[in-house]
Amino acid sequence: MIAVAERTFGLLALLAILIAVVTTVALVRRRVPDWLRDDVALPLATAIAATATGGSLLLSEVAGYLPCTLCWYQRIAMYPLVIVLGVAVARGDRDVWRTVLPLTTIGSAVALWHIAIENNPAWGGPCEDAAPCTIIWVEEFGFLTLPTMALVAFVAISVLSLAARRP
Amino acid sequence: MTTPTKNARTEARRKEREEQRRADVKRQRLIYGGVGAAVVLLAVVIAVLSVGETDDRVGVSEVAGDVEVDGDTLPPIPDGAADPAVGQPAPVLSGADFDGTPMTVGDGAQLVSFVASWCPACDAELPLVVDWLTTSGPPEDVQFVMVSTNHDDSRQNWPPQDWFAAAGYTGDVLVDDVASSAFRAYGLTATPSWVVISDEGEVLFRASGMIDPAQFDTLAELAASG
């Protein structure tokens, strides 16, 4: 069951990469379609944050993976986004990017640090012996580890919240 | 100048347009929600199909053992607080190793490590344990036992007996059952987990996660002195 969940998260992360790239291109070209800006961007960002939150809880509380210190820092940045974006969707708040970006920037920075440590185990990082930062619990398609998936989610949420801004 | 009748008609048209707009928004949301649900469902189906591509290797039921638990289930290990299980009687686990040799956990001075073969942290820790066992190991009156638990044949390092053998571990192993009864009886939620049991069968220490190899001796001495 957990193997299926990990593969599902891997596939959704690939989809999130595609969403992030397409949305970034639309933002750079200043041609964000109305349907994306008005109807899809914020609910999709909320869904990504909710999936990342649910996935992290599933892997720690059901599968028994021990979150390391850097995992916790990424969780601190990700979990509030579900509420922040959910409220923004309910209220039609297009300026939510002002709250979202600080959280996603911090989360992305920690995720990048975690990815660097995964690739350079000698660096060690700030984690405790019981749950080292260097342990790779999940690796889908050869590159999607948990911090990589978190980074993808943070970036996708960032660009989607920017795409939802008023024209 | 407009008549009241004309005003009423205009108002009715406005309401109609507003209702139409609301219906359109509702329909649009349903379509987007449906597309989203379909995408997630498709991802799950692809995941099931791709993960399900297993060969003819042995399944969990063929590897898992039969474990009898005698005693009360221990409470979960609290985060950052004193462990309420310390001082409690350890549940006595009666089972066998991979060859069917009877094995008991919880009835004497023991250092117990609960591991899952697929767990990356267990995989990182096993060679350190083997090193420790070959260089110093526990005192003679302390038994070191590994409990092979949380079996999953869809993941790496399956079957667990091959994983132990590949790492050079030839010590005692109790094989947990399909429901991970041994793991649950000790109130554990993660692998690896460590439990120290006294000569009188009391829990002296529990910890989730990897242990600094420098502490192996300390924990074994705790079991001996308890």
Interface residues (C-beta under 8 A of the other chain):
Chain A: I2 A3 V4 A5 R7 T8 G10 L11 L12 L15 D39 V40 P43 L44 A47 E61 G64 Y65 L66 E128 D129 A130 A131 P132 I135 I136 W137
Chain B: Q28 R29 Y32 G36 V39 V40 A43 V44 I46 A47 V48 S50 V51 C119 P120 A121 A124 N150 D152 S154 R155 T189 A190 T191 A207 S208 G209 M210 I211 D212
